[in-house]
Amino acid sequence: MLIVGNGNLVTLGGDHRVIAGGAVAVEDGLLVDVGTTKALRARHKKAEFLDAARAVIMPGLINIHAHGYGAFARGLAIPGEPPRTFLQILQGLWWKLDRALTLEDVYVCAALGFIDGLRNGTTSVFDHHASPKAIAGSLDEEARAAGEVGVRACVCYEVSDRDGPGRAAEGIEENVRFIRSLQGHAGRPGLLAGCMGLHASLTLSDATLARAVQEAGKLGVGCHVHVAEGPEDGADSVARYGKSVVKRLADLGVLGSRSIAAHCVHVDQEDIDLLAHTRTIVAHNAQSNMSNAVGVAPALAMVGKGVRVGLGTDGFTTDLFEAAASTNIVHKLAARDPSVGWMEGQRMALGTNAEVATEFFGGRLGALAPGYGADLIIVDYDPYTAMNEGNFWGHMLFGMRGGQVRHAVVDGRVVMRDRQVLGLDEARLRARARTLSKKVWERFAAMP
């Protein structure tokens, strides 16, 4: 048994409390006791003790839309004129970079992304992967990386027709094979999950979507797909199919309570109603949308209509503290109203994300309460004003960042101590990444 205590314990969840001098007891991957440090140490005298030293003890953060394969894009220059549209960004950067990846690159990129996320407090990641010239076995490499770093991961391969029907079929098969390989977990959350990954409406034919949905249905999983991220996606759908992206995906059975629709920037009221009706999960990625200049998703309107909107990063950052703060700000700016977005942002980051992780991994996640999966972080934040149940969100937005995360526990196991990830040789991994990324950049530069 492990006790993590002597901190400001933030439980979140339905019985949200802030307990000064609080502690949790962990056994067999689950939280078994919550209370004051004094009480728990008296009840569990033989337990190992991890001292939070007056820092904040809180549930690990959850990222419901990430792209680990983009790790080698850091510092990469795009040749020629700078891209001025979203489609130019896809064509000039991401669709060339993913074609340059080998299976070893996939593993290294995933491991680096999981490490950076863990160091910023993220203990569960929904990763959306693409490597068209290294499809078979790519999800195993991501799973291997997640296991070595020690995080929970829901991974999928991004099926697309942009590299031809053969690779689209191979992508579907990779998702099917990986999902079938996963074992069930009774009574506690699993460390791995899978779903059917899809790129976006503009690169997917009806036939490919139909086959992907059919296979996902057989396996009892949903789809993870980009939806109306840039204006090009919607324009393509209207021109070719006479309907919006959301309507097209709904008609083909892609949407539903087990599916994640990433972005949903260019959606109208009918689309929002359809997302709510189908109970589809929307992953809001405010920073990425700003960076790509595609617009501000109507996330607040979606929440208001009952859409389940959670928070992702889209690979722009691995710091969900930073992503939450940016989300809070951008909606105030977009509305020119400083009063908006407060509760909706909290709901996305700490409510919906926990619900989504619980649904995908099984068991219960996202709160510090008996019976929940033991995923928690210790954040070096010693507030100089009162912190309580009513104002914790304000402390998180304006006082806490990923760089303050000191320790992390996942599935009851300490996976990061004093900001050092314990599961692998990080220095060796980063050195290998520098060698591999140079080769990827060379292959990237040689592509037309």
C-alpha positions as CSV (number, residue, x, y, z in Angstrom):
1,M,0.0,0.0,0.0
2,L,1.1,3.6,-0.7
3,I,-0.1,6.7,1.0
4,V,0.4,10.1,-0.7
5,G,-0.2,12.8,1.8
6,N,0.8,16.0,3.6
7,G,-0.6,18.2,0.9
8,N,-3.7,20.2,-0.1
9,L,-5.8,17.3,-1.4
10,V,-8.2,18.3,-4.2
11,T,-10.6,15.4,-4.8
12,L,-12.7,16.8,-7.7
13,G,-15.6,14.5,-8.8
14,G,-19.1,14.5,-7.4
15,D,-18.0,14.8,-3.8
16,H,-15.5,17.6,-4.5
17,R,-13.5,18.6,-1.5
18,V,-10.2,20.4,-0.7
19,I,-8.6,18.8,2.4
20,A,-5.7,20.7,4.0
21,G,-3.1,18.2,5.1
22,G,-5.0,15.6,3.1
23,A,-3.9,12.1,1.9
24,V,-5.0,9.2,-0.2
25,A,-4.2,5.5,0.2
26,V,-3.6,3.4,-2.8
27,E,-3.7,-0.4,-3.2
28,D,-3.8,-2.7,-6.3
29,G,-4.2,0.3,-8.6
30,L,-7.2,1.7,-6.8
31,L,-7.8,4.4,-4.3
32,V,-8.9,2.8,-1.0
33,D,-9.0,5.6,1.5
34,V,-9.2,9.4,1.5
35,G,-8.9,11.8,4.4
36,T,-6.3,13.6,6.5
37,T,-2.7,12.5,6.6
38,K,-2.9,11.9,10.3
39,A,-5.9,9.7,10.0
40,L,-4.7,7.6,7.1
41,R,-1.2,7.0,8.6
42,A,-2.9,5.8,11.8
43,R,-5.2,3.4,9.8
44,H,-2.4,2.1,7.5
45,K,0.7,2.0,9.6
46,K,2.7,-0.3,7.3
47,A,2.1,1.7,4.1
48,E,4.8,3.4,2.1
49,F,4.6,7.2,2.4
50,L,5.1,9.7,-0.4
51,D,5.4,13.2,1.0
52,A,3.7,15.9,-1.0
53,A,5.3,18.6,1.3
54,R,2.3,21.0,1.3
55,A,1.9,20.8,-2.5
56,V,-1.4,20.1,-4.2
57,I,-2.5,16.5,-4.6
58,M,-5.0,16.2,-7.4
59,P,-6.2,13.7,-10.1
60,G,-4.0,13.3,-13.1
61,L,-5.1,15.3,-16.1
62,I,-6.6,13.7,-19.2
63,N,-5.9,14.7,-22.8
64,I,-8.7,13.5,-25.2
65,H,-7.0,14.5,-28.5
66,A,-3.3,14.4,-29.1
67,H,-0.8,13.7,-31.9
68,G,2.4,12.2,-30.6
69,Y,3.7,11.5,-34.2
70,G,4.3,15.2,-34.7
71,A,7.2,15.3,-32.1
72,F,9.8,15.6,-34.9
73,A,8.1,18.7,-36.3
74,R,9.7,20.7,-33.5
75,G,12.2,23.0,-35.3
76,L,11.4,21.7,-38.8
77,A,11.3,24.4,-41.5
78,I,8.7,24.1,-44.3
79,P,10.4,24.9,-47.6
80,G,8.9,27.5,-49.9
81,E,6.4,30.1,-49.2
82,P,4.8,30.0,-45.8
83,P,1.4,28.2,-45.8
84,R,-1.5,30.6,-45.7
85,T,-4.4,28.2,-45.4
86,F,-5.2,25.2,-43.3
87,L,-5.0,22.8,-46.3
88,Q,-1.6,24.2,-47.2
89,I,-0.4,23.4,-43.6
90,L,-1.7,19.8,-44.0
91,Q,-0.1,19.3,-47.4
92,G,3.1,21.1,-46.7
93,L,3.9,19.9,-43.3
94,W,1.8,17.1,-41.7
95,W,1.1,14.9,-44.7
96,K,4.7,14.9,-45.6
97,L,6.0,14.4,-42.1
98,D,3.8,11.4,-41.4
99,R,4.9,9.7,-44.6
100,A,8.6,10.1,-43.5
101,L,8.1,8.1,-40.3
102,T,9.4,4.5,-39.7
103,L,8.2,2.2,-36.9
104,E,11.1,3.2,-34.7
105,D,10.2,6.9,-35.3
106,V,6.7,6.1,-34.2
107,Y,7.9,4.6,-30.9
108,V,10.3,7.4,-30.1
109,C,7.9,10.1,-30.9
110,A,5.1,8.5,-28.9
111,A,7.5,8.0,-25.9
112,L,8.7,11.6,-26.0
113,G,5.1,12.9,-26.2
114,F,4.0,10.7,-23.3
115,I,7.0,11.8,-21.2
116,D,6.4,15.5,-21.9
117,G,2.7,15.1,-21.1
118,L,3.4,13.2,-17.9
119,R,5.9,15.8,-16.8
120,N,3.1,18.4,-17.3
121,G,0.6,16.3,-15.2
122,T,-1.1,14.3,-18.0
123,T,-1.6,10.7,-16.9
124,S,-4.1,9.6,-19.7
125,V,-3.8,10.4,-23.4
126,F,-6.0,9.8,-26.4
127,D,-3.5,9.7,-29.2
128,H,-4.5,9.9,-32.9
129,H,-1.6,8.5,-35.0
130,A,-0.6,8.6,-38.6
131,S,2.4,7.0,-40.4
132,P,1.3,5.9,-43.9
133,K,4.5,4.1,-44.8
134,A,4.7,2.3,-41.4
135,I,1.1,1.3,-40.6
136,A,1.2,-2.3,-39.5
137,G,2.4,-2.6,-35.9
138,S,2.4,1.2,-35.4
139,L,-0.2,1.0,-32.6
140,D,1.9,-1.7,-30.8
141,E,4.8,0.8,-30.8
142,E,2.6,3.5,-29.3
143,A,1.3,1.0,-26.7
144,R,4.9,-0.1,-25.9
145,A,5.9,3.6,-25.4
146,A,2.9,4.2,-23.1
147,G,3.7,1.1,-21.1
148,E,7.4,2.1,-20.6
149,V,6.5,5.7,-19.7
150,G,3.7,4.5,-17.4
151,V,0.7,6.4,-18.7
152,R,-2.8,5.3,-19.8
153,A,-3.3,5.5,-23.6
154,C,-6.1,5.2,-26.0
155,V,-4.6,4.9,-29.4
156,C,-5.9,4.7,-32.9
157,Y,-4.5,4.8,-36.5
158,E,-5.7,7.6,-38.7
159,V,-7.5,6.0,-41.6
160,S,-7.4,8.1,-44.8
161,D,-7.8,7.7,-48.6
162,R,-5.2,10.4,-49.3
163,D,-2.5,7.7,-49.8
164,G,-4.7,5.4,-51.8
165,P,-7.3,2.7,-51.0
166,G,-4.6,0.1,-50.1
167,R,-3.3,2.2,-47.2
168,A,-6.8,3.1,-46.1
169,A,-7.6,-0.6,-45.9
170,E,-4.3,-1.2,-44.0
171,G,-5.2,1.5,-41.6
172,I,-8.6,0.0,-40.8
173,E,-6.9,-3.4,-40.3
174,E,-4.3,-1.9,-37.9
175,N,-7.1,-0.5,-35.8
176,V,-9.0,-3.8,-35.8
177,R,-6.0,-5.9,-35.0
178,F,-4.9,-3.7,-32.1
179,I,-8.4,-3.4,-30.6
180,R,-8.8,-7.2,-30.8
181,S,-5.5,-7.6,-29.0
182,L,-6.6,-5.8,-25.9
183,Q,-7.8,-7.8,-22.9
184,G,-10.8,-6.8,-20.7
185,H,-10.4,-5.3,-17.3
186,A,-13.0,-6.0,-14.6
187,G,-13.4,-3.7,-11.7
188,R,-10.5,-1.3,-12.4
189,P,-9.5,0.9,-15.4
190,G,-7.4,-0.6,-18.1
191,L,-4.1,1.0,-19.1
192,L,-4.7,0.6,-22.8
193,A,-7.7,1.2,-25.0
194,G,-8.4,1.6,-28.7
195,C,-10.9,3.0,-31.2
196,M,-11.3,3.4,-34.9
197,G,-9.2,6.4,-36.0
198,L,-10.3,8.4,-39.0
199,H,-8.7,11.5,-40.6
200,A,-11.4,13.8,-41.8
201,S,-14.4,14.0,-44.2
202,L,-12.4,15.6,-47.0
203,T,-9.9,12.6,-47.2
204,L,-12.4,9.8,-46.7
205,S,-14.7,8.2,-49.2
206,D,-18.2,6.9,-48.4
207,A,-16.9,3.4,-49.0
208,T,-14.0,3.7,-46.6
209,L,-16.1,5.3,-43.9
210,A,-18.7,2.6,-44.3
211,R,-16.2,-0.2,-43.9
212,A,-14.5,1.6,-40.9
213,V,-17.9,2.0,-39.2
214,Q,-18.8,-1.6,-39.8
215,E,-15.6,-2.9,-38.3
216,A,-15.9,-0.5,-35.3
217,G,-19.5,-1.7,-34.7
218,K,-18.4,-5.3,-34.7
219,L,-15.8,-4.5,-32.0
220,G,-18.1,-2.3,-29.9
221,V,-15.9,0.8,-30.2
222,G,-16.4,4.3,-31.6
223,C,-14.5,6.5,-34.0
224,H,-12.0,9.3,-33.3
225,V,-12.2,11.7,-36.3
226,H,-11.3,15.3,-37.2
227,V,-14.5,17.3,-37.8
228,A,-14.8,20.7,-39.6
229,E,-11.4,21.8,-38.3
230,G,-10.8,24.1,-41.2
231,P,-13.2,25.7,-43.7
232,E,-12.0,23.4,-46.4
233,D,-13.5,20.3,-44.8
234,G,-17.0,21.8,-44.8
235,A,-16.7,23.2,-48.3
236,D,-15.6,19.8,-49.6
237,S,-18.5,18.0,-47.9
238,V,-21.1,20.4,-49.3
239,A,-19.7,20.4,-52.8
240,R,-19.3,16.6,-53.0
241,Y,-22.1,15.3,-50.8
242,G,-24.6,18.2,-50.5
243,K,-24.4,18.3,-46.7
244,S,-22.3,19.5,-43.8
245,V,-19.5,17.4,-42.4
246,V,-21.5,16.6,-39.2
247,K,-24.5,15.6,-41.2
248,R,-22.5,13.4,-43.5
249,L,-20.7,11.6,-40.7
250,A,-24.0,11.2,-38.8
251,D,-25.7,9.7,-41.8
252,L,-22.8,7.2,-42.2
253,G,-22.9,6.1,-38.6
254,V,-19.6,7.7,-37.5
255,L,-21.0,9.7,-34.7
256,G,-22.3,8.4,-31.4
257,S,-21.6,8.2,-27.7
258,R,-18.4,6.3,-28.1
259,S,-17.0,8.6,-30.8
260,I,-14.7,11.6,-30.5
261,A,-15.2,14.5,-33.0
262,A,-12.1,16.6,-32.7
263,H,-12.3,20.4,-33.3
264,C,-15.8,21.1,-34.7
265,V,-14.8,24.7,-35.5
266,H,-17.0,25.3,-38.5
267,V,-20.3,24.0,-37.3
268,D,-23.7,25.6,-37.3
269,Q,-26.7,25.2,-35.0
270,E,-28.1,22.2,-36.8
271,D,-24.7,20.5,-36.5
272,I,-24.6,21.3,-32.8
273,D,-28.1,19.9,-32.3
274,L,-27.0,16.7,-34.1
275,L,-23.8,16.4,-32.0
276,A,-26.0,16.7,-28.9
277,H,-28.6,14.2,-30.2
278,T,-26.0,11.6,-31.0
279,R,-24.2,12.1,-27.7
280,T,-20.9,12.5,-29.6
281,I,-17.9,13.7,-27.6
282,V,-16.3,16.8,-29.0
283,A,-12.6,17.5,-28.3
284,H,-11.9,21.2,-28.1
285,N,-8.4,22.3,-29.1
286,A,-8.3,26.0,-28.7
287,Q,-4.5,26.6,-28.9
288,S,-4.1,24.6,-32.1
289,N,-7.1,26.3,-33.7
290,M,-5.5,29.7,-32.9
291,S,-2.2,28.6,-34.3
292,N,-3.7,27.3,-37.5
293,A,-5.9,30.4,-37.7
294,V,-9.0,28.3,-38.5
295,G,-11.2,30.1,-36.0
296,V,-12.7,29.7,-32.5
297,A,-15.0,26.6,-32.1
298,P,-18.4,27.5,-30.7
299,A,-17.6,25.3,-27.7
300,L,-19.6,27.3,-25.2
301,A,-22.7,27.1,-27.4
302,M,-22.1,23.4,-27.7
303,V,-21.9,22.9,-23.9
304,G,-25.1,25.0,-23.6
305,K,-26.9,22.7,-25.9
306,G,-25.8,19.6,-24.0
307,V,-22.9,18.5,-26.2
308,R,-20.2,16.6,-24.3
309,V,-17.2,18.9,-24.9
310,G,-13.8,17.9,-23.5
311,L,-10.4,19.4,-23.8
312,G,-7.5,18.3,-26.0
313,T,-4.3,19.8,-27.3
314,D,-4.0,18.4,-30.9
315,G,-0.2,18.1,-30.4
316,F,0.2,21.9,-30.0
317,T,1.3,21.5,-26.4
318,T,1.5,18.7,-23.8
319,D,0.6,21.1,-20.9
320,L,-3.2,20.9,-20.2
321,F,-2.9,23.5,-17.5
322,E,-1.7,25.9,-20.2
323,A,-4.4,24.6,-22.6
324,A,-7.2,25.2,-20.0
325,A,-6.0,28.8,-19.4
326,S,-5.8,29.6,-23.1
327,T,-9.3,28.1,-23.6
328,N,-10.7,30.4,-20.8
329,I,-9.1,33.4,-22.5
330,V,-9.9,32.8,-26.1
331,H,-13.7,32.5,-25.6
332,K,-13.7,35.8,-23.6
333,L,-11.9,37.5,-26.5
334,A,-14.1,35.9,-29.2
335,A,-17.3,37.0,-27.3
336,R,-15.8,40.4,-26.2
337,D,-17.3,39.5,-22.9
338,P,-15.1,38.8,-19.8
339,S,-17.9,37.0,-18.0
340,V,-18.2,34.0,-20.4
341,G,-16.5,30.6,-20.4
342,W,-15.8,30.1,-16.7
343,M,-17.9,27.1,-15.8
344,E,-17.8,25.7,-19.4
345,G,-14.0,25.5,-19.3
346,Q,-14.1,23.8,-15.9
347,R,-16.7,21.3,-17.2
348,M,-14.5,20.5,-20.3
349,A,-11.2,20.0,-18.6
350,L,-12.2,18.4,-15.3
351,G,-15.7,17.0,-15.9
352,T,-16.1,15.7,-19.5
353,N,-12.5,14.6,-19.8
354,A,-12.9,12.4,-16.7
355,E,-16.2,10.9,-18.0
356,V,-14.6,10.1,-21.4
357,A,-11.6,8.4,-19.8
358,T,-13.9,6.4,-17.5
359,E,-16.0,5.3,-20.6
360,F,-13.0,4.3,-22.7
361,F,-10.7,2.7,-20.0
362,G,-13.4,1.2,-17.8
363,G,-13.6,1.5,-14.0
364,R,-13.7,5.1,-12.7
365,L,-11.1,7.9,-13.3
366,G,-10.8,11.6,-12.8
367,A,-11.4,11.9,-9.0
368,L,-9.7,11.1,-5.7
369,A,-12.3,8.9,-4.0
370,P,-12.4,5.2,-2.9
371,G,-12.9,2.9,-5.8
372,Y,-11.4,5.2,-8.4
373,G,-8.3,4.4,-10.5
374,A,-5.2,5.6,-8.6
375,D,-4.0,8.3,-11.1
376,L,-2.8,11.4,-9.3
377,I,-0.2,14.2,-9.5
378,I,1.6,16.3,-6.9
379,V,1.9,19.9,-8.1
380,D,4.3,22.3,-6.4
381,Y,1.7,25.0,-5.7
382,D,1.5,26.4,-2.2
383,P,-1.3,29.0,-2.5
384,Y,-0.9,32.3,-0.8
385,T,-4.6,32.9,-0.8
386,A,-7.4,30.6,0.4
387,M,-8.1,27.6,-1.8
388,N,-11.4,25.7,-1.4
389,E,-13.9,23.8,-3.4
390,G,-15.5,26.9,-4.8
391,N,-12.3,28.6,-6.1
392,F,-10.0,25.7,-7.0
393,W,-10.6,26.3,-10.8
394,G,-9.4,29.9,-10.4
395,H,-6.2,28.6,-8.7
396,M,-5.7,26.0,-11.5
397,L,-6.1,28.6,-14.2
398,F,-4.0,31.4,-12.8
399,G,-1.6,29.7,-10.5
400,M,-0.8,26.2,-11.8
401,R,1.2,25.0,-14.8
402,G,2.7,21.8,-15.9
403,G,6.2,22.8,-14.9
404,Q,5.2,22.6,-11.3
405,V,4.3,18.9,-11.4
406,R,6.8,17.1,-9.1
407,H,5.5,13.5,-8.8
408,A,3.0,11.4,-10.7
409,V,1.2,8.1,-9.8
410,V,-0.6,6.0,-12.5
411,D,-2.6,2.9,-11.7
412,G,-1.2,3.1,-8.2
413,R,2.5,3.1,-9.3
414,V,4.8,6.0,-8.9
415,V,5.9,6.7,-12.5
416,M,7.6,10.1,-12.0
417,R,9.5,11.2,-8.9
418,D,11.0,14.6,-8.6
419,R,10.2,15.2,-12.3
420,Q,12.2,12.1,-13.4
421,V,10.3,9.6,-15.3
422,L,11.2,6.2,-13.9
423,G,10.3,3.7,-16.6
424,L,13.0,4.3,-19.2
425,D,16.3,5.9,-20.0
426,E,15.2,9.3,-21.1
427,A,18.7,10.7,-21.9
428,R,19.3,7.7,-24.2
429,L,15.8,8.2,-25.8
430,R,16.4,11.9,-26.5
431,A,19.8,11.1,-28.0
432,R,18.2,8.6,-30.3
433,A,15.6,11.1,-31.2
434,R,18.2,13.6,-32.4
435,T,19.6,10.9,-34.7
436,L,16.3,9.7,-36.0
437,S,14.8,13.2,-36.5
438,K,17.7,14.2,-38.7
439,K,16.9,11.3,-41.0
440,V,13.2,12.2,-41.0
441,W,13.9,15.8,-41.9
442,E,16.1,14.5,-44.8
443,R,13.2,12.3,-46.1
444,F,10.8,15.2,-45.6
445,A,13.0,17.6,-47.6
446,A,13.2,15.1,-50.5
447,M,9.5,14.8,-50.9
448,P,7.8,16.8,-53.7
